[in-house]
């Protein structure tokens, strides 16, 4: 009885000590976030706020003087002859690359999900371009499609066809850039889908097969619905990367011919460094941020609604 009484007296004290220990542990864990938060503030939030401030000025990017011009830079967008074409190019880079990367990434993942010889080698070959710098990948693409000595034109000559200046056509250059970007990053989509496929219980597919479902039926009714979380991750990730495309464009065409293949990223670069119009470049940055945010959030919410929990 005395022991039970002592235990009842000691229990509140033990609970208090446990609660204090948990609070201390939580405080220490939260303290580990501080370096990451500092980096976010210094390198992301502060520059972003500075960009918003500069978008209301006529700063040239170099002088110490700047004048507050209000909404003038945003009104310039409505009369800029190049902005609509640039936004269309940016959407092609973002949505076109996303479509190609996810189609081929899913095909590669379905193939590699089977027990085939040389899986590791095939995965490495598909994933290898991601290791290369996007700028270097763009130059590699340029050596393929350039007029003099390009690999594609050399192949055409073998079959008796005349060479073609692939990058001098603005529309064609846009799709070549989209193809090169898709080729480089298709490995990421492949890995995301491969991880999703391997997480699907085999019992579901076996049960569908016993019910008489065909291979396509199993894919449509079982695999694809359960793969939707991977689809969401891959599509949103690829959309954001494609809409920000810069390096490959600079290496392949530098936004040319003229401004026919430029994106919002390369337009900002040209406005800041070539035209010394940093205020308008900051405005383009705000436009690109809004465009990426709207498309990404819309895609995320649309795809999340189609996900099926295991």
C-alpha positions in Angstrom: 0.0 0.0 0.0 2.8 2.4 0.9 4.5 1.6 -2.4 1.3 2.4 -4.4 0.9 5.7 -2.5 4.5 6.6 -3.4 3.9 5.7 -7.0 0.8 7.9 -7.2 2.7 10.8 -5.8 5.7 10.2 -8.1 3.5 9.8 -11.3 2.7 13.6 -11.8 6.4 14.4 -11.3 7.4 11.8 -13.9 4.8 13.1 -16.3 6.0 16.7 -15.8 9.6 15.6 -16.5 8.6 13.7 -19.6 6.6 16.7 -20.9 9.7 18.9 -20.3 11.9 16.4 -22.0 9.6 16.3 -25.1 9.4 20.2 -25.2 13.2 20.4 -25.0 13.6 17.8 -27.8 11.1 19.6 -30.0 12.9 22.9 -29.3 16.2 21.3 -30.4 14.6 19.9 -33.5 13.1 23.3 -34.4 16.5 24.9 -33.9 17.9 22.7 -36.7 15.6 24.5 -39.1 17.2 27.9 -38.5 20.2 27.6 -40.9 17.8 26.5 -43.7 15.4 29.4 -42.9 18.3 31.9 -43.0 19.4 30.6 -46.4 15.8 30.8 -47.7 15.5 34.4 -46.5 18.9 35.6 -47.8 18.8 33.8 -51.2 15.1 33.5 -52.1 12.7 35.8 -50.1 14.9 38.9 -49.9 15.8 38.8 -53.7 12.2 38.2 -54.5 11.0 41.2 -52.5 13.8 43.3 -54.1 12.6 42.1 -57.5 9.1 43.3 -56.7 10.5 46.7 -55.6 12.6 47.1 -58.7 9.6 46.3 -61.0 8.2 49.7 -59.9 11.4 51.6 -61.0 13.2 52.4 -64.2 16.6 51.2 -62.8 19.2 50.3 -65.5 20.9 47.7 -63.4 24.2 49.6 -63.0 23.8 53.2 -61.8 23.1 54.3 -58.2 20.1 56.2 -59.3 16.6 54.9 -59.9 13.2 56.5 -60.3 9.9 55.3 -59.0 7.6 54.8 -62.0 4.7 53.0 -60.4 2.8 50.6 -62.7 4.5 51.9 -65.9 6.6 48.7 -66.3 3.5 46.5 -66.0 1.6 48.6 -68.5 4.6 48.2 -70.9 3.8 44.4 -71.0 0.4 45.1 -72.6 2.0 46.9 -75.5 5.2 44.8 -75.9 5.1 43.1 -79.3 7.4 40.3 -78.2 5.8 39.4 -74.9 2.9 37.2 -76.3 5.2 35.2 -78.5 7.7 34.8 -75.6 4.9 33.5 -73.3 3.8 31.0 -76.0 7.3 29.7 -76.4 7.6 29.4 -72.6 4.4 27.4 -72.5 5.7 25.1 -75.3 8.9 24.6 -73.4 7.1 23.8 -70.1 4.0 21.8 -71.3 5.7 20.2 -74.3 8.7 19.0 -72.3 6.4 17.7 -69.6 4.3 15.8 -72.1 7.3 14.2 -73.8 9.2 13.4 -70.5 6.2 11.8 -68.9 5.2 9.7 -71.9 8.7 8.3 -72.5 9.5 8.2 -68.8 6.4 6.0 -68.2 7.3 3.8 -71.1 10.8 3.3 -69.9 9.6 2.6 -66.4 7.1 0.0 -67.6 9.8 -1.7 -69.5 12.3 -1.7 -66.7 9.8 -2.9 -64.1 10.0 -6.3 -65.8 12.8 -8.7 -65.2 15.0 -8.0 -68.3 18.7 -8.6 -68.8 20.8 -5.5 -68.4 18.3 -3.4 -66.4 21.1 -1.5 -64.6 22.9 -0.6 -67.8 19.6 0.7 -69.4 18.7 2.8 -66.4 22.2 4.3 -66.3 22.1 5.2 -70.0 18.7 6.8 -69.7 19.6 8.7 -66.5 23.1 9.7 -67.6 22.2 13.0 -69.4 20.9 14.4 -66.1 24.4 14.4 -64.8 25.5 16.7 -67.6 25.2 20.5 -67.2 22.2 21.9 -69.1 24.5 24.4 -70.8 26.8 21.6 -72.0 23.7 19.5 -73.1 22.7 22.5 -75.2 26.0 22.7 -76.9 25.9 18.9 -77.5 22.5 19.5 -79.2 23.9 22.3 -81.2 26.6 20.0 -82.6 23.8 17.7 -83.7 21.7 20.3 -85.4 24.2 22.9 -86.7 24.3 23.6 -90.4 28.0 22.9 -91.1 29.2 19.6 -89.8 26.0 18.8 -87.8 25.4 15.1 -87.2 21.8 15.3 -88.5 22.9 17.0 -91.8 25.7 14.4 -92.2 23.1 11.7 -92.0 21.0 13.5 -94.6 24.0 13.7 -96.9 24.5 9.9 -96.6 21.0 9.4 -98.1 21.5 12.0 -100.8 19.5 14.8 -99.2 20.6 18.4 -99.0 21.6 19.8 -95.6 19.1 21.9 -93.7 19.6 24.9 -91.4 17.5 23.5 -88.6 18.0 26.3 -86.1 17.3 29.2 -88.5 13.6 28.4 -88.4 12.1 29.9 -85.2 9.2 27.5 -84.8 11.4 24.4 -85.6 14.1 25.7 -83.2 11.5 25.9 -80.4 10.6 22.3 -80.8 14.3 21.2 -81.1 14.9 23.0 -77.8 11.9 21.2 -76.3 13.2 17.8 -77.6 16.7 18.4 -76.2 15.4 19.4 -72.8 13.0 16.4 -72.7 15.8 14.0 -73.7 18.0 15.3 -70.8 15.4 15.0 -68.0 13.4 12.0 -69.1 15.4 9.9 -66.6 13.9 11.8 -63.7 10.4 10.9 -64.8 11.5 7.3 -65.4 12.8 7.0 -61.8 9.7 8.5 -60.3 7.4 6.2 -62.2 9.6 3.2 -61.5 9.5 3.8 -57.8 5.7 4.2 -58.0 5.3 0.9 -60.0 7.4 -1.0 -57.5 5.3 0.3 -54.7 2.1 -1.2 -56.2 1.2 -4.5 -54.5 1.4 -7.3 -57.0 -1.7 -8.9 -55.5 -3.9 -6.3 -57.1 -2.6 -7.1 -60.6 -2.8 -10.8 -60.0 -6.4 -10.4 -58.8 -7.3 -8.4 -61.9 -5.6 -11.0 -64.1 -7.7 -13.8 -62.4 -10.8 -11.7 -63.2 -9.9 -11.9 -66.9 -8.6 -8.4 -67.3 -6.2 -7.9 -70.3 -2.8 -6.3 -70.0 -4.2 -2.9 -71.1 -7.1 -3.3 -68.8 -4.8 -4.0 -65.8 -2.8 -0.9 -66.7 -5.8 1.3 -67.2 -7.9 0.2 -64.2 -5.2 -0.9 -61.7 -1.7 0.4 -62.4 -2.6 3.9 -63.6 -5.0 4.9 -60.8 -2.5 3.6 -58.2 0.4 5.4 -60.0 -1.3 8.8 -59.8 0.8 10.1 -56.9 3.9 9.5 -59.0 2.1 11.2 -62.0 1.4 14.3 -59.8 5.0 14.6 -58.7 6.5 14.0 -62.1 4.2 16.4 -64.0 4.5 19.3 -61.5 8.2 18.9 -61.2 8.6 18.9 -65.0 6.3 21.8 -65.6 8.3 24.0 -63.2 11.6 23.0 -64.8 10.3 23.5 -68.3 8.8 26.9 -67.7 12.1 28.1 -66.3 14.2 26.8 -69.2 17.2 29.0 -69.9 20.6 27.2 -70.3 19.7 25.0 -73.3 18.1 27.9 -75.1 21.2 30.0 -74.7 23.5 27.2 -75.9 21.4 26.2 -78.9 20.0 29.5 -80.3 20.6 32.3 -77.8 16.9 33.1 -78.2 17.2 33.4 -82.0 16.8 33.8 -84.8 16.1 37.3 -83.6 13.8 36.6 -80.6 11.9 33.8 -82.2 12.9 31.1 -79.6 13.4 33.1 -76.5 11.6 32.3 -73.2 10.7 34.6 -70.3 14.0 33.6 -68.7 16.2 34.5 -71.7 14.1 37.7 -72.2 14.8 38.8 -68.6 18.5 38.1 -69.3 18.5 40.2 -72.4 16.6 43.0 -70.8 19.0 43.2 -67.9 22.4 42.8 -69.6 21.8 43.8 -73.2 19.2 46.5 -73.0 20.2 47.7 -69.4 16.5 47.7 -68.5 16.6 46.1 -65.1 13.2 47.5 -64.0 11.4 45.9 -66.9 13.4 42.7 -66.4 12.2 42.5 -62.8 8.6 42.9 -64.1 9.2 39.9 -66.4 10.4 38.0 -63.4 7.1 38.7 -61.6 5.1 37.6 -64.7 7.1 34.4 -64.9 6.6 33.7 -61.2 2.8 34.2 -61.5 2.7 32.1 -64.7 4.6 29.2 -63.0 2.6 29.5 -59.8 -0.8 29.4 -61.5 0.0 26.5 -63.8 1.7 24.5 -61.1 -1.0 25.0 -58.4 -3.8 24.2 -61.0 -2.0 21.1 -62.1 -1.3 20.0 -58.5 -4.9 20.4 -57.4 -6.3 18.7 -60.5 -4.0 15.7 -60.3 -4.4 15.3 -56.5 -8.1 14.9 -56.9 -7.5 11.8 -59.1 -5.1 10.1 -56.7 -6.1 6.7 -55.2 -4.8 5.6 -51.8 -3.3 2.1 -51.5 
